[in-house]
């Protein structure tokens, strides 16, 4: 279980845990990121924002691209699937 | 439609039909083409106002279907219908309070999983929904095949596939609206099965609500019960108001506790999960993948535009091109407007045989004032057109991403960049564009520093002073003003964030939409909405200011002087303007600007571009000979300090009015005061530093 920004670009991850209050939870959830959802990391460089693609639950097709600021991304704990 | 009995006039057949106004709301996630469809339906004509009590914009348009008058309301772009955000509350209250006949829910066909969440939330409110599956072309490009008829059958509402950007399917949508308002369409309420435990809770809350609610309510009871279980604060207040006792509320609290231990999580989270489960099941039925597309157009472009090394240089070049294009393409038009007001109309009025006081008022006050403001119209329009194109393509979201890391260091977020960039054209729409920033502190800080961005009205001041005194280094000196502007904007933001608006920002999160072709109508509408703010606000506030200054010029402590002041600068010294200028020059003594240049700053409070014209007026020369006078009156050092002061001091009245509109009077006053101090300190530092190293 590692914070999202530490995953290298190109990996597919599953969200395990999100730290933070309702506000954080809701904002991520709106854009399709919640516990259990699968993401593909597109861009992740050092202490900058992360670009991810949310993946459909049924198939691995991407649904949307989202940029997440570093601070917020550090609150998302994931496991690397591939 | 209501039929009423006729009172017996000759012409009609006994009854007349009175059609009530049909009301339609347009809802959808951000970036789904909502405004394009709204414009298609209303022909681009809309009234813009505010939703009651908040500064969120409300757009209302009209549509005629046969003989029915349909009012179309554009709802804010939202993802769900919780009470956490103002936008979502607005959409919810619209549905409850205004009781729309139909909600058109625009869904991005290439991103069904997320978009259907809002659809489900709307259906749960028991309103009539027409689903528009927009961006079908994008979905196809991704290899998706969507069975929209099946989707319609499952959800029990009509589903219309469209490609709004190419006007495909709009006719079918209007056809569906027509059938719906004639009650020829079937809408089946959607009842989500939340599982036995939750259903039991919902049903017992419903039965309590049933007996407890005092009057006939606009709310759907099942929806109320679900919201009470979710602990929705807004609804709790509503139920408190509606019910005779707190029985329903107590029951809901009771169930929330019981269900948490039974389900192992908050009911709220559990309900969200169930809804996604439902969506997932629906997608299994209606969505199939024809071919796997590995690399899309967006993937390829983003590989370059979001690149860690070349991404930022590309963004800077793109923005530089926007500036160059706006300033150069607008030049001939600006010259034309300048000539029309400054020479053509001016001469017509002066050669007429109106009374001389009226002549002066019209020519020196009104026409000159209008001219100085309108000269900036072309550059602002061209600037906003290119920006709107970049936004519509989807590039500005990328720019926000690219700068987020830097902005974060100064206490802002990536989202702040768009209002600030708009500010380079005109600060007024820049301040207003801060509305899209979600975090309250981020929004306030961005709006307060936005006036430090060097708008196009400051440029002529730099050009005249730098052109007269710095000659070959003119370009560098003007550029340095822009660099000052950016540095101070970021520094002030950092200071405000550190000491005034403390607290951690909720952070940056932004969808990066698929790249799309810009649509002319959408670009033009966006440009017009921003330009309009400049025109109307600037038009009214600046005009009043100009008239005031004209009055202060033709009168003085000794009483009425007369319009001769405008041709005789010696007389002007006796006017109120002269008195104020002398007072100001005392304050500005260290910078050694003289009373005329100091008085010109006062004019700049109305609008910064006026500084140049009023200097010419105060020195009693035409703008052409102004540079000769400037060479005599200024040293390069005092001119540079003067330029910095013009960049930073009090934003023009119209921008202050915009800040007042967005944040309230208190913040407008704070902005005015801190910028005055900042400008003075910077100008003084430049002067002292220059003298220290032996300049001036």
HADDOCK unambig.tbl for C-alpha pairs under 7 A between the chains (distance, minus, plus):
assign (segid A and resid 24 and name CA) (segid B and resid 506 and name CA) 6.91 0.50 0.50
assign (segid A and resid 30 and name CA) (segid B and resid 79 and name CA) 5.59 0.50 0.50
assign (segid A and resid 32 and name CA) (segid B and resid 114 and name CA) 5.93 0.50 0.50
assign (segid A and resid 48 and name CA) (segid B and resid 405 and name CA) 5.20 0.50 0.50
assign (segid A and resid 49 and name CA) (segid B and resid 401 and name CA) 6.99 0.50 0.50
assign (segid A and resid 49 and name CA) (segid B and resid 404 and name CA) 6.85 0.50 0.50
assign (segid A and resid 49 and name CA) (segid B and resid 405 and name CA) 6.52 0.50 0.50
assign (segid A and resid 56 and name CA) (segid B and resid 113 and name CA) 6.96 0.50 0.50
assign (segid A and resid 58 and name CA) (segid B and resid 280 and name CA) 6.93 0.50 0.50
assign (segid A and resid 63 and name CA) (segid B and resid 110 and name CA) 6.78 0.50 0.50
assign (segid A and resid 63 and name CA) (segid B and resid 111 and name CA) 4.79 0.50 0.50
assign (segid A and resid 64 and name CA) (segid B and resid 111 and name CA) 6.57 0.50 0.50
assign (segid A and resid 65 and name CA) (segid B and resid 511 and name CA) 5.86 0.50 0.50
assign (segid A and resid 65 and name CA) (segid B and resid 512 and name CA) 5.16 0.50 0.50
assign (segid A and resid 65 and name CA) (segid B and resid 513 and name CA) 6.65 0.50 0.50
assign (segid A and resid 66 and name CA) (segid B and resid 510 and name CA) 5.67 0.50 0.50
assign (segid A and resid 66 and name CA) (segid B and resid 511 and name CA) 4.25 0.50 0.50
assign (segid A and resid 66 and name CA) (segid B and resid 512 and name CA) 5.35 0.50 0.50
assign (segid A and resid 67 and name CA) (segid B and resid 401 and name CA) 6.29 0.50 0.50
assign (segid A and resid 67 and name CA) (segid B and resid 509 and name CA) 5.64 0.50 0.50
assign (segid A and resid 67 and name CA) (segid B and resid 510 and name CA) 5.25 0.50 0.50
assign (segid A and resid 67 and name CA) (segid B and resid 511 and name CA) 6.11 0.50 0.50
assign (segid A and resid 67 and name CA) (segid B and resid 512 and name CA) 6.62 0.50 0.50
assign (segid A and resid 68 and name CA) (segid B and resid 508 and name CA) 5.75 0.50 0.50
assign (segid A and resid 68 and name CA) (segid B and resid 509 and name CA) 4.45 0.50 0.50
assign (segid A and resid 68 and name CA) (segid B and resid 510 and name CA) 6.59 0.50 0.50
assign (segid A and resid 69 and name CA) (segid B and resid 404 and name CA) 6.92 0.50 0.50
assign (segid A and resid 69 and name CA) (segid B and resid 507 and name CA) 6.08 0.50 0.50
assign (segid A and resid 69 and name CA) (segid B and resid 508 and name CA) 4.58 0.50 0.50
assign (segid A and resid 69 and name CA) (segid B and resid 509 and name CA) 6.03 0.50 0.50
assign (segid A and resid 71 and name CA) (segid B and resid 507 and name CA) 6.47 0.50 0.50
assign (segid A and resid 72 and name CA) (segid B and resid 507 and name CA) 5.57 0.50 0.50
assign (segid A and resid 72 and name CA) (segid B and resid 508 and name CA) 6.96 0.50 0.50
